[in-house]
Amino acid sequence: MKIRKFKIKVQDGNQFRDDVIKTWKAAEKRKLYEDGYDLVLSFPDISWLSKIFGAERIRLIQAVRDRKPESIYQLAKILGRSLPNVHRDVHELAEYGIIELKKIRKKGQKRESLSPEYNWDGFDIAV
């Protein structure tokens, strides 16, 4: 079984710009990721790291990983947080590829719900 890891890079403005250009060229060649990582996130400064991985979001990621909630509503109940705030955090983490959202429909339900999943074995931070 392959270990899935992602990398977070914090770079100064010039390095960040150069990395965006390299990523664009890699995308054209269909090689988007660094060796050993399935996903690489680059940020221009350390403040982004605290925005994306604040204490509540780390707690959210841990709850998704450990408790495996069936819906965002259930996750909000587990965390004791308001549904709109958890919904916003889950969708933002999904935009970055940190959490996956799967559509599920329970037997007897008329509509689908989104089930958050964390499918990573770990992540590295490079400064």
Residue frames as a rotation matrix with the C-alpha (Angstrom) as fourth column:
MET 1
0.581 0.814 0.000 0.00
0.814 -0.581 0.000 0.00
0.000 0.000 -1.000 0.00
LYS 2
-0.204 -0.651 0.731 1.38
0.630 -0.659 -0.411 3.39
0.749 0.377 0.545 -1.01
ILE 3
-0.196 0.070 -0.978 1.92
0.867 -0.455 -0.206 5.96
-0.459 -0.888 0.028 1.73
ARG 4
0.265 0.384 0.884 0.15
0.746 -0.663 0.064 9.22
0.611 0.643 -0.462 0.86
LYS 5
-0.092 -0.358 -0.929 1.85
0.829 -0.545 0.127 12.39
-0.552 -0.759 0.347 2.04
PHE 6
0.669 0.186 0.719 1.57
0.594 -0.716 -0.367 16.05
0.447 0.673 -0.590 1.20
LYS 7
-0.345 -0.879 -0.328 4.08
0.938 -0.329 -0.104 18.83
-0.017 -0.344 0.939 1.60
ILE 8
0.857 0.512 -0.060 3.57
0.514 -0.857 0.039 22.42
-0.031 -0.065 -0.997 2.68
LYS 9
-0.215 -0.954 0.209 6.19
0.956 -0.250 -0.157 24.91
0.202 0.166 0.965 1.54
VAL 10
0.813 0.316 -0.490 6.58
0.431 -0.891 0.142 28.42
-0.391 -0.326 -0.860 2.99
GLN 11
-0.082 -0.840 0.537 8.69
0.997 -0.066 0.049 30.61
-0.006 0.539 0.842 0.73
ASP 12
-0.409 -0.071 -0.910 9.60
0.201 -0.979 -0.014 34.26
-0.890 -0.189 0.415 0.33
GLY 13
0.415 0.729 -0.545 7.97
-0.312 -0.448 -0.838 36.23
-0.855 0.517 0.042 -2.49
ASN 14
-0.029 -0.502 -0.864 10.60
-0.992 -0.094 0.088 35.49
-0.126 0.860 -0.495 -5.16
GLN 15
-0.929 -0.305 0.208 10.77
-0.300 0.952 0.053 31.77
-0.214 -0.013 -0.977 -4.38
PHE 16
-0.230 0.932 0.279 6.98
0.142 0.316 -0.938 31.60
-0.963 -0.176 -0.205 -4.33
ARG 17
0.442 0.364 -0.820 6.74
-0.671 -0.473 -0.571 33.29
-0.595 0.803 0.035 -7.75
ASP 18
-0.434 -0.698 -0.570 9.42
-0.899 0.372 0.230 30.98
0.051 0.612 -0.789 -9.19
ASP 19
-0.861 0.148 0.486 7.63
-0.044 0.931 -0.362 27.96
-0.506 -0.333 -0.796 -7.72
VAL 20
0.197 0.974 -0.108 4.32
-0.140 -0.081 -0.987 29.04
-0.970 0.210 0.121 -9.30
ILE 21
0.260 -0.182 -0.948 6.06
-0.948 -0.234 -0.216 29.28
-0.182 0.955 -0.233 -12.68
LYS 22
-0.804 -0.588 -0.092 7.65
-0.594 0.799 0.093 25.82
0.019 0.129 -0.991 -12.22
THR 23
-0.530 0.690 0.492 4.27
0.065 0.612 -0.788 24.41
-0.845 -0.386 -0.369 -11.19
TRP 24
0.416 0.687 -0.596 2.64
-0.538 -0.342 -0.770 25.90
-0.733 0.641 0.228 -14.29
LYS 25
-0.109 -0.549 -0.829 5.30
-0.982 0.189 0.004 24.34
0.154 0.814 -0.560 -16.54
ALA 26
-0.925 -0.209 0.317 4.97
-0.295 0.922 -0.251 21.01
-0.239 -0.326 -0.915 -14.71
ALA 27
-0.092 0.976 0.199 1.20
-0.147 0.185 -0.972 21.11
-0.985 -0.119 0.126 -15.22
GLU 28
0.356 0.162 -0.920 1.74
-0.899 -0.211 -0.385 21.50
-0.257 0.964 0.071 -18.95
LYS 29
-0.468 -0.621 -0.629 3.84
-0.729 0.673 -0.122 18.31
0.499 0.402 -0.768 -18.83
ARG 30
0.518 0.813 -0.268 1.28
-0.417 0.513 0.750 16.64
0.747 -0.277 0.605 -16.54
LYS 31
-0.058 -0.531 -0.845 3.77
0.733 0.552 -0.397 16.25
0.677 -0.643 0.358 -13.65
LEU 32
0.434 0.425 0.795 2.34
-0.090 -0.857 0.507 18.39
0.896 -0.292 -0.333 -10.86
TYR 33
0.974 0.084 0.211 3.87
-0.217 0.075 0.973 16.87
0.066 -0.994 0.092 -7.76
GLU 34
0.064 -0.989 0.134 7.30
-0.977 -0.090 -0.195 16.47
0.205 -0.118 -0.972 -6.23
ASP 35
-0.160 -0.213 -0.964 8.77
-0.161 0.969 -0.187 13.02
0.974 0.125 -0.190 -5.85
GLY 36
-0.815 -0.161 -0.556 7.53
0.432 0.470 -0.770 11.35
0.385 -0.868 -0.314 -2.67
TYR 37
-0.729 0.601 -0.328 4.47
-0.046 -0.521 -0.852 13.62
-0.683 -0.606 0.407 -2.34
ASP 38
-0.390 0.696 0.602 0.99
0.912 0.384 0.147 13.35
-0.129 0.606 -0.785 -3.78
LEU 39
0.684 0.594 0.423 0.26
0.608 -0.785 0.119 17.04
0.403 0.176 -0.898 -3.18
VAL 40
-0.493 -0.805 -0.331 2.43
0.870 -0.448 -0.206 20.13
0.018 -0.390 0.921 -2.65
LEU 41
0.721 0.688 0.086 0.97
0.669 -0.722 0.176 23.36
0.183 -0.069 -0.981 -1.25
SER 42
-0.455 -0.885 0.101 3.09
0.838 -0.464 -0.287 26.53
0.301 -0.046 0.953 -1.51
PHE 43
0.726 0.647 -0.232 2.44
0.687 -0.667 0.289 29.69
0.032 -0.370 -0.929 0.48
PRO 44
0.381 -0.584 0.716 4.20
0.261 -0.675 -0.690 33.09
0.887 0.450 -0.105 0.26
ASP 45
-0.446 -0.575 0.686 4.65
-0.550 -0.428 -0.717 33.52
0.706 -0.697 -0.125 4.03
ILE 46
-0.934 -0.077 -0.349 4.11
0.190 0.720 -0.668 31.88
0.303 -0.690 -0.657 7.41
SER 47
-0.689 0.720 0.085 0.84
-0.579 -0.475 -0.663 33.72
-0.437 -0.505 0.744 8.08
TRP 48
-0.078 0.657 -0.750 -0.88
-0.877 0.312 0.364 31.49
0.473 0.686 0.552 5.51
LEU 49
-0.641 -0.241 -0.729 0.11
0.023 0.943 -0.332 28.43
0.768 -0.230 -0.598 7.49
SER 50
-0.949 0.292 -0.117 -1.79
0.113 -0.033 -0.993 29.67
-0.293 -0.956 -0.002 10.54
LYS 51
-0.368 0.856 -0.363 -4.83
-0.895 -0.432 -0.112 30.55
-0.252 0.284 0.925 8.39
ILE 52
-0.013 0.336 -0.942 -5.04
-0.684 0.684 0.253 27.10
0.730 0.647 0.221 6.83
PHE 53
-0.061 -0.124 -0.990 -3.92
0.392 0.910 -0.138 25.07
0.918 -0.396 -0.007 9.86
GLY 54
-0.282 0.076 0.956 -5.32
-0.744 -0.646 -0.168 26.95
0.606 -0.759 0.239 12.84
ALA 55
-0.869 -0.129 0.478 -6.14
-0.460 0.567 -0.683 25.08
-0.183 -0.813 -0.552 16.05
GLU 56
0.020 0.966 0.258 -9.82
-0.578 0.222 -0.785 24.50
-0.816 -0.133 0.563 15.14
ARG 57
0.526 0.149 -0.837 -8.94
-0.836 0.271 -0.477 23.20
0.156 0.951 0.267 11.70
ILE 58
-0.604 -0.746 -0.279 -6.36
-0.623 0.661 -0.419 20.79
0.498 -0.079 -0.864 13.11
ARG 59
-0.671 0.452 0.588 -9.03
-0.408 0.438 -0.801 19.58
-0.619 -0.778 -0.109 15.54
LEU 60
0.405 0.836 -0.371 -11.43
-0.757 0.079 -0.649 19.23
-0.513 0.544 0.665 12.58
ILE 61
0.088 -0.465 -0.881 -8.89
-0.829 0.456 -0.324 17.20
0.552 0.759 -0.346 10.58
GLN 62
-0.877 -0.443 0.187 -8.25
-0.463 0.671 -0.579 14.93
0.131 -0.594 -0.793 13.56
ALA 63
-0.271 0.865 0.423 -11.99
-0.499 0.250 -0.830 14.39
-0.823 -0.436 0.364 14.07
VAL 64
0.531 0.429 -0.731 -12.45
-0.844 0.198 -0.498 13.50
-0.069 0.881 0.467 10.39
ARG 65
-0.265 -0.751 -0.605 -9.48
-0.709 0.577 -0.406 11.12
0.654 0.321 -0.685 10.53
ASP 66
-0.952 -0.258 0.164 -10.37
-0.291 0.603 -0.743 9.45
0.093 -0.755 -0.649 13.84
ARG 67
-0.507 0.828 0.240 -14.17
-0.231 0.138 -0.963 9.61
-0.830 -0.544 0.121 14.08
LYS 68
-0.971 0.038 0.234 -15.01
0.234 0.327 0.916 9.30
-0.041 0.944 -0.327 10.35
PRO 69
-0.405 0.872 -0.273 -18.22
-0.161 -0.362 -0.918 11.35
-0.900 -0.328 0.287 10.39
GLU 70
-0.295 0.395 0.870 -20.83
0.833 0.552 0.032 10.56
-0.468 0.734 -0.491 7.75
SER 71
0.445 0.478 0.758 -21.70
0.771 -0.635 -0.052 14.21
0.457 0.607 -0.650 7.13
ILE 72
-0.536 -0.575 0.618 -20.58
0.226 -0.803 -0.551 17.75
0.813 -0.156 0.560 7.81
TYR 73
0.311 0.740 0.597 -23.55
-0.546 -0.375 0.749 18.08
0.778 -0.559 0.288 10.18
GLN 74
0.890 -0.013 -0.456 -22.33
0.309 0.753 0.581 15.09
0.336 -0.657 0.674 12.20
LEU 75
-0.107 -0.994 -0.003 -18.81
0.801 -0.084 -0.593 16.56
0.589 -0.066 0.805 12.23
ALA 76
-0.302 0.073 0.951 -20.16
-0.267 -0.964 -0.011 19.85
0.915 -0.257 0.311 13.60
LYS 77
0.765 0.626 0.149 -21.93
-0.367 0.235 0.900 17.90
0.528 -0.744 0.410 16.38
ILE 78
0.584 -0.631 -0.511 -18.73
0.719 0.694 -0.035 15.99
0.377 -0.347 0.859 17.21
LEU 79
-0.428 -0.851 0.305 -16.74
0.654 -0.524 -0.545 19.23
0.624 -0.034 0.781 17.41
GLY 80
0.075 0.545 -0.835 -19.42
0.924 -0.353 -0.147 21.20
-0.375 -0.761 -0.530 19.24
ARG 81
-0.812 -0.374 -0.447 -19.15
0.151 -0.876 0.459 23.98
-0.563 0.305 0.768 16.65
SER 82
0.120 0.884 -0.453 -21.73
-0.391 -0.377 -0.840 25.77
-0.913 0.277 0.300 14.54
LEU 83
0.377 0.130 0.917 -22.62
0.605 0.715 -0.351 24.09
-0.701 0.687 0.191 11.25
PRO 84
0.994 0.008 0.108 -21.87
0.092 -0.591 -0.801 27.16
0.057 0.806 -0.589 9.04
ASN 85
0.473 -0.879 0.065 -18.36
-0.841 -0.428 0.331 27.51
-0.263 -0.211 -0.941 10.49
VAL 86
-0.078 -0.466 0.881 -17.56
-0.132 0.881 0.454 23.80
-0.988 -0.081 -0.131 10.12
HIS 87
0.681 0.418 0.602 -19.06
0.534 0.279 -0.798 23.82
-0.501 0.865 -0.034 6.61
ARG 88
0.916 -0.374 -0.146 -16.81
-0.396 -0.784 -0.479 26.76
0.064 0.496 -0.866 5.61
ASP 89
0.129 -0.931 0.342 -13.69
-0.828 0.088 0.553 25.12
-0.545 -0.355 -0.759 7.09
VAL 90
0.099 -0.034 0.995 -14.39
0.200 0.980 0.013 21.74
-0.975 0.197 0.104 5.48
HIS 91
0.866 0.294 0.404 -14.96
0.437 -0.053 -0.898 23.28
-0.243 0.954 -0.175 2.05
GLU 92
0.731 -0.669 -0.135 -11.82
-0.683 -0.710 -0.174 25.40
0.021 0.219 -0.975 2.27
LEU 93
-0.090 -0.763 0.640 -9.72
-0.602 0.554 0.575 22.40
-0.793 -0.333 -0.510 3.32
ALA 94
0.365 0.299 0.882 -11.31
0.457 0.767 -0.450 20.46
-0.811 0.567 0.143 0.43
GLU 95
0.990 -0.029 -0.141 -10.29
-0.131 -0.592 -0.796 23.24
-0.060 0.806 -0.589 -2.01
TYR 96
0.240 -0.970 0.038 -6.68
-0.961 -0.232 0.150 22.72
-0.137 -0.073 -0.988 -0.93
GLY 97
0.235 -0.091 -0.968 -7.03
-0.491 0.848 -0.199 18.95
0.839 0.522 0.154 -1.31
ILE 98
-0.714 -0.533 0.454 -6.47
-0.632 0.213 -0.745 18.23
0.300 -0.819 -0.489 2.38
ILE 99
-0.477 0.674 0.564 -9.95
-0.184 0.550 -0.814 16.79
-0.859 -0.492 -0.138 2.91
GLU 100
-0.958 0.272 -0.087 -12.01
-0.020 0.242 0.970 14.97
0.285 0.932 -0.226 0.30
LEU 101
-0.417 0.897 0.147 -15.78
-0.665 -0.191 -0.722 15.31
-0.620 -0.399 0.676 0.11
LYS 102
-0.989 0.147 -0.006 -17.70
0.114 0.792 0.599 12.25
0.093 0.592 -0.800 -1.03
LYS 103
-0.351 0.936 0.035 -21.36
-0.900 -0.348 0.262 12.37
0.257 0.061 0.964 -1.97
ILE 104
-0.984 0.102 -0.145 -23.37
0.137 0.958 -0.254 9.73
0.113 -0.269 -0.956 -0.13
ARG 105
-0.237 0.961 0.145 -27.04
-0.806 -0.277 0.523 8.90
0.543 0.007 0.840 0.10
LYS 106
-0.876 0.007 0.483 -28.33
-0.351 0.678 -0.646 6.82
-0.332 -0.735 -0.591 2.97
LYS 107
-0.756 0.654 -0.039 -31.15
0.515 0.630 0.582 4.41
0.405 0.419 -0.812 2.39
GLY 108
0.094 0.923 -0.373 -34.44
0.994 -0.105 -0.010 6.27
-0.048 -0.370 -0.928 2.64
GLN 109
-0.230 -0.222 -0.948 -32.89
0.294 -0.944 0.149 9.74
-0.928 -0.244 0.283 2.18
LYS 110
0.773 0.574 0.270 -34.15
0.459 -0.213 -0.863 11.93
-0.438 0.791 -0.428 -0.62
ARG 111
0.874 -0.485 0.029 -30.96
-0.347 -0.666 -0.660 13.89
0.340 0.567 -0.750 -1.06
GLU 112
0.373 -0.848 -0.376 -27.23
0.615 0.529 -0.584 13.30
0.694 -0.014 0.720 -0.93
SER 113
0.972 -0.227 -0.055 -24.99
-0.109 -0.647 0.755 14.57
-0.207 -0.728 -0.654 1.82
LEU 114
0.446 -0.889 -0.100 -21.27
-0.401 -0.099 -0.911 15.27
0.800 0.447 -0.401 1.77
SER 115
0.963 -0.206 -0.176 -19.07
0.265 0.584 0.767 12.97
-0.056 -0.785 0.617 3.79
PRO 116
0.598 -0.801 0.031 -15.64
-0.777 -0.589 -0.221 14.44
0.196 0.108 -0.975 4.69
GLU 117
0.924 -0.378 -0.055 -12.64
0.382 0.913 0.142 12.10
-0.003 -0.152 0.988 4.46
TYR 118
0.516 -0.856 -0.034 -8.98
-0.822 -0.506 0.260 12.53
-0.239 -0.106 -0.965 5.38
ASN 119
0.992 -0.069 0.104 -6.93
0.101 0.934 -0.343 10.08
-0.074 0.351 0.933 3.33
TRP 120
0.429 -0.897 0.108 -3.38
-0.499 -0.335 -0.800 11.17
0.753 0.289 -0.591 4.11
ASP 121
0.526 -0.366 -0.768 -0.73
0.669 0.735 0.108 9.32
0.525 -0.570 0.632 6.08
GLY 122
0.228 -0.450 -0.863 0.98
0.749 -0.485 0.451 12.58
-0.622 -0.750 0.226 7.05
PHE 123
0.844 -0.036 0.534 2.41
0.377 -0.668 -0.641 15.85
0.380 0.743 -0.550 5.84
ASP 124
-0.075 -0.940 -0.333 5.75
0.984 -0.123 0.125 17.67
-0.159 -0.318 0.935 5.91
ILE 125
0.949 0.273 -0.159 6.37
0.258 -0.960 -0.111 21.40
-0.183 0.064 -0.981 6.31
ALA 126
-0.002 -0.961 0.278 9.35
1.000 -0.006 -0.016 22.99
0.017 0.278 0.960 4.55
VAL 127
0.867 0.214 -0.451 10.36
0.280 -0.956 0.085 26.54
-0.413 -0.200 -0.889 5.43
